[in-house]
Structures are given as structure tokens and as C-alpha cells.
Amino acid sequence: MFSFQSSFLRASSLACLFLLPLRGQDAIDPVRAANTIVLDETGVKNLGIETVEVAESGFEETVFALGRIEEVPSRHAVLSSRISGRIANIEAYPGDIVEAGKTLVRVESRQPGDPPPVIELKSPIDGVIVESHVHVGEPVEPEKELLDISDLSEVWAVARVPEHEAGKLKPGSKARIRVAAFGDEVLEGGLLRFGTSADRESGTIDAIFTVPNQDLRLRPGMRTEFEIVLSQRENVLSVPRESLQGDPASRHVFIRDFDLKNAFVRTPVRTGKTSGDKVEILGGLFPGDEVVTRGSYSLGFAGGGGGISLKEALDAAHGHEHNEDGSEKTPEQKAAGTPSGEGHGHDEAKAAPAWRERFFMAATAILAVLLAVSSLTKRQAARETTDPT
């Protein structure tokens, strides 16, 4: 008796639990519906919507820094005279490119003669005249610097790196360098060494990168931006930085809906490290998702105002009618001409198939009878235990 009763009770309960979700099986996920923005073709064009497919790729952890171009000290030379005299002629000026052995300055000696002896001073290295300290007719002495010459075929790009990031760098670490004078052009350099001391006020230390400069476009003093590579990893899921919206505590992106045309779903994501224009994604996306890049910010204000409702988009995609909440219309709703969106509450209960209601009523009645039988059986067993006669 007890075995049959328990088995039937479990079966009835499981049947009820299984059937409960069937009442709403046709409804779209309410969270997805609330976060879906549907546009028409004009809306997509006006917002300039562009997407990229999310994929796993190599990912670099980088640090940003500012700095300047400097000459290599060992490539700097000074022109001077070994005798006292007067500047008779100057044949090179700042900005001129000279070769080693080229005559740059002629000095008239103070020794007697008619005319006085003239000494030719020649460039000691290939390079660019970066500074001049003399004029024609000016007296000179051996200790006076006449011209400064710098070989700029290789220069230093000096970055001011935060001290707490400097420990992650080692000789040879790479950096992508943008020079303000060259716009978005990117140069590459390798870390040579650090400066001799840190700046206490800014909390930075100089990191010196060597950069080839065969065309001599880079000049000392030019402002630079650095994207220094701290580490590299493979198979990392990431998205362009412009895709991310929201505040730092609640980031989200918009992904193209897999089912509806011109529909985009606001999707929360969990972010990780940043690498230049890419951000690591730790959760919320899968490879193959199409993430909105251009137009992502504007989508947050669209609010479905593109002229198409979720119902209209679902009707067009699936070829049959839906309610305003995204659920499919039941045969009863279609026959009765029930307006969209009225498939809830008491009206939905009236429109539900009759067999479901009968099943629930029967299951409830059976459960009530079983509970009553169980109670009576327990009481009878208790009496027999207390009254042995």
C-alpha cells in the first residue's frame, strides 16, 4: 500500500513539474527581448553600423607611455680649431647633411704671413649639422666649440615608464612608437636599457629604445607615444575597444542577432587586460559572435526607434504571427483575433489548450486524495500500535 502510494505520488509530482514549462514554451527569452534593438535599413545606415567577428588570437599586454626622440650620445661630434685665429669662411650650416672629411670651416691663423695661413676644419663623422656657434670674422680659440654634428642614422626613443611597470620589461622588449609629426605611422624599437635614475615627482623611469632612422626624418626633441609590450599570450578572446560600452563596473557590447535581420542584442561582458585598441573578454561572448564596432555607442540611445518592433521582426523572420512579447500566437488567439500582447494573465489561461487545464485539475485532485489516504493510514497504524487487543 505504502509503496504503491509513494510511487504514484512521485509520478504525479514529476508530471506536474514537467508540464509547467510547457505553458510558456513559445515565449522568447524575456531578457533577450528587453535587450534587443531592431532597426530598419535606414537606421542601420544612419548609425553607420559595422561589425567584426569575435575570434581567438594572439594578445599582448601593453603599457602606454610618453617620451621624446633623443640623439645617441656616442654619435655626437664637435668641430673645433687647434689654433687661434679668425673664422675666414663657413661652408655648412645647421640642418646640412655632411660626410666625414668634408671641409666645414676655414680658420685664418694669427701667424704672420701675406696672406696669413688658412686652416681647413673637416667633419669628423657623417651626420647632420645640429648647431653652429660661430660667424664669419669671429675670433676663435682652441677651447671654443664651432659646430655640433650628430649621426642620426639611429636615434633613441626615450619613454617615461611608470616604475611599477618597469619591472616587467627586459632588454629587447618591443615597443610600437608613434611620433606626433608623422601622424598614425608606427615605428618599432627595442629596449636598450633604463636611465640611471627615476623621477621622484612623476614616479617614472626612462626606458631607452633604439630606433633605425636611415631617412633621417627623426630629429631630437620630437614628441612620441609608446605602446610597450609587457607580455604575449595566444588563443585569447578579445574585441576592439570601441565595441565596449557602459561604465567600468558594468561593461556590455552589442552583438548582431543570430536570427533577426538588423537586430542587435545588448550583451554584458566580463573584461580582462587591455592591449592597444583591443580588450580581453573573460566571459559573455563566444567565437563567431558578430560584435558592433562603429555605431556601438549610438545603439545605446536607439531604443528600438528604427521603426520596427520585436513583433514585426519575428513575424518577418519566422513567417507567422507573434505577440508583442515575442511569444507565438496560439491557434485560439488567431481564431479569436486576439490583439498582440494580450496573451497574458487570465486571457492567456482561457486561451490555453483544454487538455492542459484538465490535466492540472486531475493531478490536483489525485494529490489531494493521496494525501487524505496517507493521513488516514498513518492514524490507523498509530491506533493499532497503542491498542494491542
Beta strands, then each sheet from edge to edge (+ up, - down):
strand 1: 36-38
strand 2: 51-53
strand 3: 56-71
strand 4: 76-80
strand 5: 85-90
strand 6: 97-98
strand 7: 103-109
strand 8: 118-122
strand 9: 127-132
strand 10: 139-140
strand 11: 145-150
strand 12: 154-162
strand 13: 174-179
strand 14: 186-199
strand 15: 204-212
strand 16: 223-240
strand 17: 252-256
strand 18: 263-268
strand 19: 270-275
strand 20: 278-283
strand 21: 290-292
sheet 1: 1+ 18- 17+
sheet 2: 2+ 21-
sheet 3: 19+ 20- 16+ 3- 12+ 15- 14+ 13-
sheet 4: 4+ 11- 9+ 6-
sheet 5: 8+ 7- 5+ 10-
end
